[in-house]
């Protein structure tokens, strides 16, 4: 009853109610766009082709687009070009003094970086859409039907324009949710695309149970296991190491400020879902499987079999890549030297640690240990579904990366709703404490 009352409170706050309804409306518009096909495509032939690409790069992007890529709809590229552009901008802040200055200028600098991200999204969208158009012209379905009945320059330009405009629309839609809705708009677009395939997976599982191919005991075991994995993700994503910080007494103008104590929260998984995406989908690990689907030769088939999910070699390479990107991306988004300098300027110190370089070294050591445990956690969550699919032969829809995104976005959205409720003296989702999202 208390949980139902807490969810009912969301619609008792007029502003929060408007934000939730606006967000839902924008996501419905996105799903409508995911069913409007791009001109010049043989839909049935394309569907046959994608039926064989579940463990390739094409299958991965199709999952994140909510099936829009397998139908080549106007939003087939999804929001991935925007994510790629934003990641590139973040990485470039390391080597570009101009971007580094903008990052430190606060709101105005962030607006400029956002503008650069939009330009990069359009450029990446044009490149990816042109590649898709050229590749589709050369593809045929397993039955031999042409994917593009009338190839040529006209089809390529139309596809580039349609798909790039679709990505730009999703980018605008996500920004509108950020401004006038609730939750992170870009994340919610990805979230919606992933969960849109859940009903089909459930129906497929029920069909397999009806034919006897999937036993009830296995379904019960997987249900319990999935609940445990989701709980483990929620627990780990909220996990923090709190470093105590003391602030000495200091003069501010003519006023003496008393000392205070606080803490510096360091998350177990500081890098979020970026390492799994970079490790398995943005890198070359899944490329052989995709090449093998397009070019049927003995050596590509053998090589692809070694680098398919559920294979030991694939798992080792995948986990090694996750570890690398965990440490790399954490070093990009969190700088212990800057944190130590800011603490020193404001009169803060860690008890027992000298301010300055010693503080930065201490924070870096703790962060390195947390990143190690975070990488192990990501490897476990991302590798587990591959072996469940291999040994149980089930339609296990939620892969590791998608499950991390779904749980993380859910926590962040609930956290924002909780903040709105608490600010207006309504009971939130939890009576004790606050929900801690992935951003901590």
Secondary structure, DSSP 8 states (H G I E B T S, - for coil): -HHHHHHHHTTTSHHHHHHHHHHHHHHHHHHHHTTSB-TT--HHHHHHHHTT-TTSHHHHHHHHTTTTTTTTBTTTTTTHHHHHHHHHHHHHTTT-HHHHHHHHTTHHHHHHHHHHHHHHHHHHHHHHHHHHHHHHHH-B-TTS-BSSTT-SHHHHHHHHHHHHHHHHHHHHHHHHHHHHSSS-HHHHHHHHHHHTTHHHHHHHHHHHHHHTSS-HHHHHHHHHHHHHHHHHHHHHHT-EEEEEEEE--EEETTEEE--EEEEEEEETTTTTTHHHIIIIISSSTTHHHHHHHHS--HHHHHHHHHTSTT-HHHHHHHHHHHHHHHHHHHHHH--HHHHHHHHHHTTEE-TTS-TTHHHHHHHHHHHHHHHHHHHHHHHHHHHHHHHHHHHH-------HHHHHHHHHHHHHHHHHHHHHHHHTT---S-SSS----TT-
